Amino acid sequence: MPKKSIYRIIFHSQGSIYELYAREVTQGAMFAFVEIGDIIFGERSKLVVDPSDEKLKTEFDGVKRTYIPLHAIVRIDQVEKEGRAKIRPGGDSEGSNVAPFPIPMKPPAAE
């Protein structure tokens, strides 16, 4: 049986940059959303607890699939093996070199 691909997905959400690993990434049925399924969380030693990893596990606990807006995606890579899922400060943070994709503003209503 062929080995399933592993993908690293980096995206913006609520002012933070999320980095997840998953086995399924598709365009999905919802327009302008990327569908992510079978999210992977690496099994690490239970002696050392990473708060970022624990926050992600709690946030995605029980989630079979998640839908990320296309404009929130920073990057999707196919990788050899999974790494550590993490949350980093977003584009508004000092020293960050990643900013959210600009969203066109709705023009003002004519009077």
Stockholm file with secondary structure:
# STOCKHOLM 1.0

chainA/1-111         MPKKSIYRIIFHSQGSIYELYAREVTQGAMFAFVEIGDIIFGERSKLVVDPSDEKLKTEFDGVKRTYIPLHAIVRIDQVEKEGRAKIRPGGDSEGSNVAPFPIPMKPPAAE
#=GR chainA/1-111 SS CCCCCEEEEEEEETTEEEEEEEEEEECCSSTTEEEEEEEECCCCCSSSCCHHHHHHHHHTTTCSEEEEEGGGEEEEEEESSCCCCEEEECTTSTTCCCCCCCCCCCCCCCC
#=GC SS_cons         CCCCCEEEEEEEETTEEEEEEEEEEECCSSTTEEEEEEEECCCCCSSSCCHHHHHHHHHTTTCSEEEEEGGGEEEEEEESSCCCCEEEECTTSTTCCCCCCCCCCCCCCCC
//
